Amino acid sequence: MPSHPKINYLVEGVTDAAIAQALIRASGGIPGIERVSRGKARLAIDLPKFNAAATYYPWLAIRDLDNDASCAPALRLALLPSQSSLMCFRVAVREAEVWLMADRTAFAEALGVPLRRVAEDPEKLSDPKLTVVKLARDSKRRSVRYGLVPEEGAGIPIGPEYAAWIIDFAQNTWNPARAAKTGASPSLAKALSSLSRLVEMTKRSSINESS
């Protein structure tokens, strides 16, 4: 019986992949097969296929809520009316950055801003990604200001090192369990709880198969 079962994951982008890996480890699993859909439209197309695969193998799928539905449960139901037994499909409210921001003290320290600047209820932010960029603009760290903030007139919402910074924070600093306990992001707490149940279910299944 594997003490740390492999959990495969389906995500929108590369930053989400880093977040998924951290969540899986925090839940007692090991990141397995990675599938990056490169956008929410493609993820919606891919989701039924991987849901079918989750009849036999455990899968985690993560999608941002954005402004595509009134709430996370409504979007989950619209995109995947029936989940397979080994599928854990979770929606980040409103973007996955909120799950990182929920680890408020660590996020503030890494970004180089006062703790009071990091929202206590980040799920109420209409544009979390823009909020991170605005915070970075006032960072005491030059590398953060120049890496995460786009140049004036660049025509893009984020700086050249935004994705790399998010990935590094998710992999090396973020503590999903600690973040969930703050109560700042209910969607994170629910995702971690659901994923932990999937890990335990996978362990029990392995016990039965080896009996």
PyMOL commands that set and color helices and strands:
alter all, ss='L'
color gray80, all
select helices_A, chain A and resi 14-26+40-53+72-79+97-101+104-111+115-117+122-124+128-137+142-148+162-172+176-181+186-210
alter helices_A, ss='H'
color red, helices_A
select strands_A, chain A and resi 6-11+30-36+59-64+87-92
alter strands_A, ss='S'
color yellow, strands_A
deselect
rebuild
show_as cartoon
